[in-house]
Amino acid sequence: QVQLVESGGGLVQAGGSLSLSCAASGLTFTNYAMGWFRQAPGKEREFVAAISRRGDSTRYADSVKGRFTASRDNAKNTVYLQMNSLKPEDTAVYYCAADYLPGLIRTGGSSYEYWGQGTQVTVSS
C-alpha cells in the first residue's frame, strides 16, 4: 500500500519560512518524480514544484521561483519543500504527489499517481 505523508505545515508570519516533508512508503521511491501542489480555499489545485527521480532536476511555478526549493533524500524516501519569504497568498493546503517513471518533470496533477493527505500552510499578514 502506497502512502505519502506530509508534515511541517503550520502558521507563519509573512516573510517567514517553513519546511515541508513528505515521507513515502510502499513504492520504489527512485522510480518516481515527486511533485508539490497546493490548493487554496475556493481555488483550483495548482502546481508548485517538482523534482526528478535522482534529484538532479527541479521545476517551479513562477509564483514561487526563487523562494521555494524542492529536494529529496532517496535514502530516506523523503521529499522536502523549503519555503522562504512566505506571502499570505501562499496560504493553502500543500500536497505531495508521485509520478511514475516520467521522462520529463510534469506539472499537471493528472500525471501523478499517488497523493498525500495534505498539510495546511497559513501565512498571516
C-alpha positions, 0 to 999 in steps of 0.5 A: 500500500502506497502512502505519502505523508506530509508534515511541517505545515503550520502558521507563519508570519509573512516573510517567514519560512517553513519546511515541508516533508513528505515521507513515502512508503510502499513504492520504489521511491527512485522510480518516481518524480515527486511533485508539490501542489497546493490548493487554496480555499475556493481555488483550483489545485495548482502546481508548485514544484517538482523534482526528478527521480535522482534529484538532479532536476527541479521545476517551479511555478513562477509564483514561487521561483526563487523562494521555494526549493524542492529536494529529496533524500532517496535514502530516506524516501523523503521529499522536502519543500523549503519555503522562504519569504512566505506571502499570505497568498501562499496560504493553502493546503500543500500536497505531495504527489508521485509520478511514475517513471516520467521522462520529463518533470510534469506539472499537471496533477493528472500525471501523478499517481499517488497523493498525500493527505495534505498539510495546511500552510497559513501565512498571516499578514 
